[in-house]
Amino acid sequence: MGTDYNALIASASDAQADLPPTVLLYGEGGVGKTTFASHAPAPVLLAAEDGARRIRGVKRLPGDGVVESWTQALELTRAVAYGEHQFKTFIVDTLDLVEPHCVAHLVKSSGKRSFEAMGWGKDEALLAEWRVWLGLLEHIRNKRNMMVILIAHAAARTINDPTLGSFSGWSGKCNKQVWAATYNWADLVMFAQHDLALHEQDNGKARSIVTGARVLHTQRGTGFEAKQREGFQLPARLPLSYDTFAEALGVAETADVLRARIRELVEAIGRDDVAKKAEVYLKKAGTNVSKLREIENNLKAVA
């Protein structure tokens, strides 16, 4: 019996999927990328480095230590993709420390001494293995309805543009093919940096002054890569604040919603000591959404 092509054509749909975004967030060290991501709703973090240990209210995988192999990274990601949990955000910290595990896995499997020694086809093999992981991240977003935030360090490198030529700019600190594949996969690519102002001195030399602000770029600009897919309408520049980002994205939660959810958690825990502490923290937090989300995440750790 042949394929019913007419039925396949008739099944075409223009329905828009209301899914959370996949986010690639990169920037210089210490700018606050992990802190930004930690304020996302109900986060769980794949720890390839130890930067999130001091951030309260964020569950980490593995529970003790950091990811030590590609196999472990895949298994922990599968646990989030297919396991039973109430997490709403999957954070990877950091992308450029997960990638070496993928490379090491390929080298070991090939029996060669190094990635370079694998010769022709090594980049294709790396991308094929990397896309296995991206497929799991896609499942986490599409089937578990979770936001995915991949954090990466930035590196200055030469960017080759057919229109503009070659110029120096900020990009992700990982294999170029891996970065390109991940960049293309993500809905939003955002560059975080300390705000700089250039001032020209009398002798004609310019110097930069750090203003103290931390900013988020959501559209490509001079000296850095960034993008947002069709359907997203974020300002080109935002303060590096998850709440500001969420408000611009249209997914911000109000303080009243968070306070109600916190009280439901307290009731479910059913402990007088927790209830008393929660009320003290709620009073201090007021309508501060970041503080309220931190209280909620800490209570989930108790529940």
One Martini backbone bead per residue (centre of mass of N, CA, C, O) as a GRO file, in nm:
protein
  303
    1MET     BB    1   0.095   0.037   0.025
    2GLY     BB    2   0.084   0.359  -0.027
    3THR     BB    3   0.146   0.676   0.016
    4ASP     BB    4  -0.042   0.947   0.159
    5TYR     BB    5   0.021   1.256   0.050
    6ASN     BB    6  -0.240   1.414   0.103
    7ALA     BB    7  -0.247   1.362   0.408
    8LEU     BB    8   0.019   1.500   0.470
    9ILE     BB    9  -0.059   1.779   0.366
   10ALA     BB   10  -0.319   1.806   0.551
   11SER     BB   11  -0.135   1.804   0.827
   12ALA     BB   12  -0.068   2.078   0.810
   13SER     BB   13   0.050   2.347   1.030
   14ASP     BB   14   0.011   2.684   1.210
   15ALA     BB   15   0.088   2.619   1.485
   16GLN     BB   16   0.199   2.763   1.789
   17ALA     BB   17   0.453   2.715   2.002
   18ASP     BB   18   0.446   2.736   2.366
   19LEU     BB   19   0.773   2.781   2.439
   20PRO     BB   20   1.051   2.784   2.583
   21PRO     BB   21   1.362   2.888   2.565
   22THR     BB   22   1.674   2.870   2.413
   23VAL     BB   23   1.985   2.948   2.585
   24LEU     BB   24   2.280   3.147   2.507
   25LEU     BB   25   2.523   3.235   2.757
   26TYR     BB   26   2.781   3.481   2.727
   27GLY     BB   27   3.103   3.570   2.892
   28GLU     BB   28   3.276   3.701   3.116
   29GLY     BB   29   3.428   3.658   3.397
   30GLY     BB   30   3.223   3.758   3.673
   31VAL     BB   31   2.945   3.895   3.562
   32GLY     BB   32   2.673   3.685   3.623
   33LYS     BB   33   2.558   3.427   3.476
   34THR     BB   34   2.476   3.225   3.702
   35THR     BB   35   2.297   3.416   3.861
   36PHE     BB   36   2.096   3.471   3.644
   37ALA     BB   37   2.004   3.168   3.602
   38SER     BB   38   1.920   3.110   3.910
   39HIS     BB   39   1.641   3.294   3.873
   40ALA     BB   40   1.504   3.084   3.752
   41PRO     BB   41   1.271   2.857   3.742
   42ALA     BB   42   1.330   2.577   3.890
   43PRO     BB   43   1.641   2.488   3.911
   44VAL     BB   44   1.885   2.288   3.728
   45LEU     BB   45   2.240   2.195   3.746
   46LEU     BB   46   2.505   2.141   3.531
   47ALA     BB   47   2.826   2.067   3.668
   48ALA     BB   48   3.144   2.159   3.524
   49GLU     BB   49   3.162   2.357   3.760
   50ASP     BB   50   3.195   2.546   4.087
   51GLY     BB   51   3.027   2.829   4.068
   52ALA     BB   52   2.737   2.730   4.225
   53ARG     BB   53   2.792   2.656   4.530
   54ARG     BB   54   2.706   2.958   4.653
   55ILE     BB   55   2.421   2.907   4.539
   56ARG     BB   56   2.112   2.931   4.644
   57GLY     BB   57   1.844   2.717   4.532
   58VAL     BB   58   2.032   2.510   4.359
   59LYS     BB   59   2.033   2.234   4.191
   60ARG     BB   60   2.283   1.973   4.152
   61LEU     BB   61   2.466   1.817   3.875
   62PRO     BB   62   2.607   1.664   4.065
   63GLY     BB   63   2.573   1.652   4.409
   64ASP     BB   64   2.897   1.584   4.400
   65GLY     BB   65   3.061   1.795   4.226
   66VAL     BB   66   3.160   1.720   3.892
   67VAL     BB   67   3.183   1.668   3.579
   68GLU     BB   68   3.394   1.380   3.436
   69SER     BB   69   3.213   1.299   3.176
   70TRP     BB   70   3.032   1.230   2.898
   71THR     BB   71   2.855   1.006   3.012
   72GLN     BB   72   2.758   1.171   3.256
   73ALA     BB   73   2.630   1.404   3.102
   74LEU     BB   74   2.419   1.232   2.955
   75GLU     BB   75   2.282   1.098   3.203
   76LEU     BB   76   2.193   1.362   3.346
   77THR     BB   77   2.027   1.467   3.108
   78ARG     BB   78   1.835   1.224   3.093
   79ALA     BB   79   1.715   1.260   3.375
   80VAL     BB   80   1.573   1.529   3.297
   81ALA     BB   81   1.420   1.420   3.043
   82TYR     BB   82   1.287   1.134   3.203
   83GLY     BB   83   1.242   1.211   3.481
   84GLU     BB   84   1.114   1.277   3.799
   85HIS     BB   85   1.000   1.622   3.820
   86GLN     BB   86   0.982   2.004   3.894
   87PHE     BB   87   1.142   2.131   3.691
   88LYS     BB   88   1.195   2.441   3.467
   89THR     BB   89   1.523   2.454   3.463
   90PHE     BB   90   1.814   2.413   3.251
   91ILE     BB   91   2.154   2.421   3.350
   92VAL     BB   92   2.475   2.503   3.200
   93ASP     BB   93   2.803   2.484   3.386
   94THR     BB   94   2.988   2.483   3.122
   95LEU     BB   95   3.019   2.440   2.790
   96ASP     BB   96   3.350   2.457   2.777
   97LEU     BB   97   3.350   2.196   2.996
   98VAL     BB   98   3.196   1.979   2.828
   99GLU     BB   99   3.346   1.948   2.557
  100PRO     BB  100   3.614   1.796   2.649
  101HIS     BB  101   3.460   1.532   2.712
  102CYS     BB  102   3.381   1.474   2.422
  103VAL     BB  103   3.666   1.464   2.306
  104ALA     BB  104   3.780   1.242   2.494
  105HIS     BB  105   3.582   1.024   2.403
  106LEU     BB  106   3.670   1.014   2.105
  107VAL     BB  107   3.969   0.951   2.147
  108LYS     BB  108   3.930   0.687   2.301
  109SER     BB  109   3.757   0.544   2.079
  110SER     BB  110   3.993   0.570   1.850
  111GLY     BB  111   4.298   0.524   1.980
  112LYS     BB  112   4.422   0.791   2.003
  113ARG     BB  113   4.620   1.058   2.132
  114SER     BB  114   4.441   1.275   1.973
  115PHE     BB  115   4.242   1.482   1.800
  116GLU     BB  116   4.442   1.540   1.568
  117ALA     BB  117   4.508   1.227   1.515
  118MET     BB  118   4.223   1.158   1.379
  119GLY     BB  119   4.182   1.346   1.150
  120TRP     BB  120   3.983   1.296   0.914
  121GLY     BB  121   3.654   1.367   1.052
  122LYS     BB  122   3.663   1.482   1.348
  123ASP     BB  123   3.449   1.711   1.334
  124GLU     BB  124   3.209   1.532   1.253
  125ALA     BB  125   3.220   1.353   1.505
  126LEU     BB  126   3.178   1.577   1.711
  127LEU     BB  127   2.903   1.679   1.605
  128ALA     BB  128   2.748   1.414   1.631
  129GLU     BB  129   2.783   1.392   1.941
  130TRP     BB  130   2.672   1.674   2.018
  131ARG     BB  131   2.380   1.625   1.894
  132VAL     BB  132   2.288   1.429   2.106
  133TRP     BB  133   2.272   1.642   2.330
  134LEU     BB  134   2.087   1.845   2.187
  135GLY     BB  135   1.851   1.644   2.172
  136LEU     BB  136   1.804   1.637   2.480
  137LEU     BB  137   1.749   1.940   2.510
  138GLU     BB  138   1.505   1.939   2.323
  139HIS     BB  139   1.334   1.751   2.498
  140ILE     BB  140   1.327   1.928   2.750
  141ARG     BB  141   1.170   2.153   2.607
  142ASN     BB  142   0.936   2.002   2.441
  143LYS     BB  143   0.843   1.776   2.672
  144ARG     BB  144   0.905   1.947   2.959
  145ASN     BB  145   0.882   2.260   2.943
  146MET     BB  146   1.184   2.380   2.946
  147MET     BB  147   1.427   2.577   3.017
  148VAL     BB  148   1.738   2.653   2.844
  149ILE     BB  149   2.071   2.720   2.991
  150LEU     BB  150   2.370   2.814   2.836
  151ILE     BB  151   2.693   2.845   2.958
  152ALA     BB  152   2.966   3.073   2.859
  153HIS     BB  153   3.263   3.160   2.770
  154ALA     BB  154   3.470   3.411   2.652
  155ALA     BB  155   3.634   3.485   2.329
  156ALA     BB  156   3.876   3.617   2.141
  157ARG     BB  157   3.817   3.641   1.782
  158THR     BB  158   3.810   3.572   1.454
  159ILE     BB  159   3.574   3.712   1.228
  160ASN     BB  160   3.418   3.585   0.935
  161ASP     BB  161   3.285   3.810   0.693
  162PRO     BB  162   3.171   3.838   0.372
  163THR     BB  163   3.100   4.151   0.404
  164LEU     BB  164   3.321   4.269   0.634
  165GLY     BB  165   3.515   4.055   0.702
  166SER     BB  166   3.776   4.075   0.925
  167PHE     BB  167   3.732   4.049   1.289
  168SER     BB  168   3.722   4.129   1.614
  169GLY     BB  169   3.561   3.915   1.868
  170TRP     BB  170   3.312   3.782   2.051
  171SER     BB  171   3.301   3.441   2.170
  172GLY     BB  172   3.307   3.120   2.217
  173LYS     BB  173   3.495   2.891   2.438
  174CYS     BB  174   3.520   2.688   2.168
  175ASN     BB  175   3.469   2.502   1.932
  176LYS     BB  176   3.365   2.624   1.635
  177GLN     BB  177   3.159   2.400   1.557
  178VAL     BB  178   3.015   2.385   1.827
  179TRP     BB  179   2.931   2.678   1.842
  180ALA     BB  180   2.769   2.689   1.577
  181ALA     BB  181   2.563   2.467   1.648
  182THR     BB  182   2.458   2.607   1.911
  183TYR     BB  183   2.384   2.878   1.792
  184ASN     BB  184   2.171   2.763   1.588
  185TRP     BB  185   1.990   2.617   1.807
  186ALA     BB  186   1.932   2.866   1.947
  187ASP     BB  187   1.710   3.123   2.015
  188LEU     BB  188   1.915   3.260   2.225
  189VAL     BB  189   2.187   3.497   2.204
  190MET     BB  190   2.392   3.617   2.480
  191PHE     BB  191   2.582   3.904   2.588
  192ALA     BB  192   2.796   3.946   2.867
  193GLN     BB  193   2.888   4.263   3.036
  194HIS     BB  194   3.076   4.513   3.121
  195ASP     BB  195   3.036   4.831   3.120
  196LEU     BB  196   3.157   5.055   2.865
  197ALA     BB  197   3.359   5.357   2.831
  198LEU     BB  198   3.478   5.583   2.590
  199HIS     BB  199   3.769   5.794   2.621
  200GLU     BB  200   3.919   6.082   2.502
  201GLN     BB  201   4.216   6.213   2.503
  202ASP     BB  202   4.427   6.471   2.429
  203ASN     BB  203   4.636   6.267   2.269
  204GLY     BB  204   4.411   6.058   2.124
  205LYS     BB  205   4.366   5.856   2.341
  206ALA     BB  206   4.192   5.575   2.442
  207ARG     BB  207   3.971   5.493   2.717
  208SER     BB  208   3.839   5.273   2.951
  209ILE     BB  209   3.527   5.264   3.143
  210VAL     BB  210   3.388   5.126   3.418
  211THR     BB  211   3.057   5.168   3.536
  212GLY     BB  212   2.930   4.881   3.686
  213ALA     BB  213   2.759   4.770   3.483
  214ARG     BB  214   2.542   4.502   3.366
  215VAL     BB  215   2.508   4.354   3.045
  216LEU     BB  216   2.270   4.265   2.772
  217HIS     BB  217   2.299   4.113   2.458
  218THR     BB  218   2.054   4.028   2.180
  219GLN     BB  219   2.222   4.166   1.949
  220ARG     BB  220   2.416   4.223   1.710
  221GLY     BB  221   2.745   4.368   1.733
  222THR     BB  222   3.020   4.531   1.795
  223GLY     BB  223   3.227   4.256   1.889
  224PHE     BB  224   2.963   4.055   1.879
  225GLU     BB  225   2.754   3.781   1.942
  226ALA     BB  226   2.399   3.767   1.846
  227LYS     BB  227   2.047   3.653   1.903
  228GLN     BB  228   1.701   3.637   1.766
  229ARG     BB  229   1.431   3.493   1.695
  230GLU     BB  230   1.153   3.472   1.555
  231GLY     BB  231   0.921   3.623   1.802
  232PHE     BB  232   1.136   3.791   1.930
  233GLN     BB  233   1.138   4.121   2.136
  234LEU     BB  234   1.407   4.219   2.237
  235PRO     BB  235   1.609   4.421   2.346
  236ALA     BB  236   1.937   4.488   2.264
  237ARG     BB  237   1.942   4.601   2.571
  238LEU     BB  238   2.019   4.486   2.907
  239PRO     BB  239   2.010   4.414   3.207
  240LEU     BB  240   2.169   4.181   3.426
  241SER     BB  241   1.850   4.046   3.462
  242TYR     BB  242   1.612   3.816   3.491
  243ASP     BB  243   1.358   3.989   3.542
  244THR     BB  244   1.396   4.173   3.297
  245PHE     BB  245   1.400   3.949   3.090
  246ALA     BB  246   1.121   3.822   3.157
  247GLU     BB  247   0.958   4.076   3.099
  248ALA     BB  248   1.048   4.102   2.799
  249LEU     BB  249   0.947   3.803   2.730
  250GLY     BB  250   0.663   3.747   2.898
  251VAL     BB  251   0.736   3.555   3.191
  252ALA     BB  252   0.663   3.704   3.430
  253GLU     BB  253   0.633   3.698   3.778
  254THR     BB  254   0.455   3.772   4.037
  255ALA     BB  255   0.460   3.826   4.368
  256ASP     BB  256   0.184   3.695   4.433
  257VAL     BB  257   0.237   3.421   4.303
  258LEU     BB  258   0.488   3.348   4.474
  259ARG     BB  259   0.362   3.374   4.757
  260ALA     BB  260   0.148   3.156   4.715
  261ARG     BB  261   0.349   2.924   4.653
  262ILE     BB  262   0.504   2.938   4.920
  263ARG     BB  263   0.260   2.871   5.106
  264GLU     BB  264   0.213   2.593   4.982
  265LEU     BB  265   0.484   2.475   5.063
  266VAL     BB  266   0.463   2.516   5.366
  267GLU     BB  267   0.210   2.340   5.399
  268ALA     BB  268   0.339   2.077   5.282
  269ILE     BB  269   0.565   2.053   5.498
  270GLY     BB  270   0.450   2.102   5.804
  271ARG     BB  271   0.641   2.323   5.962
  272ASP     BB  272   0.679   2.558   6.201
  273ASP     BB  273   0.973   2.655   6.154
  274VAL     BB  274   0.938   2.710   5.852
  275ALA     BB  275   0.699   2.907   5.870
  276LYS     BB  276   0.841   3.128   6.038
  277LYS     BB  277   1.079   3.182   5.845
  278ALA     BB  278   0.913   3.248   5.593
  279GLU     BB  279   0.775   3.505   5.707
  280VAL     BB  280   1.032   3.665   5.747
  281TYR     BB  281   1.130   3.654   5.447
  282LEU     BB  282   0.875   3.776   5.322
  283LYS     BB  283   0.898   4.051   5.460
  284LYS     BB  284   1.180   4.124   5.344
  285ALA     BB  285   1.109   4.089   5.033
  286GLY     BB  286   0.829   4.154   4.950
  287THR     BB  287   0.835   4.242   4.592
  288ASN     BB  288   1.091   4.074   4.541
  289VAL     BB  289   1.132   3.839   4.305
  290SER     BB  290   1.414   3.720   4.357
  291LYS     BB  291   1.374   3.662   4.660
  292LEU     BB  292   1.122   3.483   4.628
  293ARG     BB  293   1.258   3.267   4.451
  294GLU     BB  294   1.468   3.188   4.662
  295ILE     BB  295   1.269   3.088   4.872
  296GLU     BB  296   1.139   2.871   4.697
  297ASN     BB  297   1.399   2.706   4.640
  298ASN     BB  298   1.465   2.647   4.940
  299LEU     BB  299   1.198   2.493   4.999
  300LYS     BB  300   1.244   2.266   4.789
  301ALA     BB  301   1.492   2.152   4.949
  302VAL     BB  302   1.308   2.065   5.196
  303ALA     BB  303   1.068   1.893   5.056
   0.00000   0.00000   0.00000
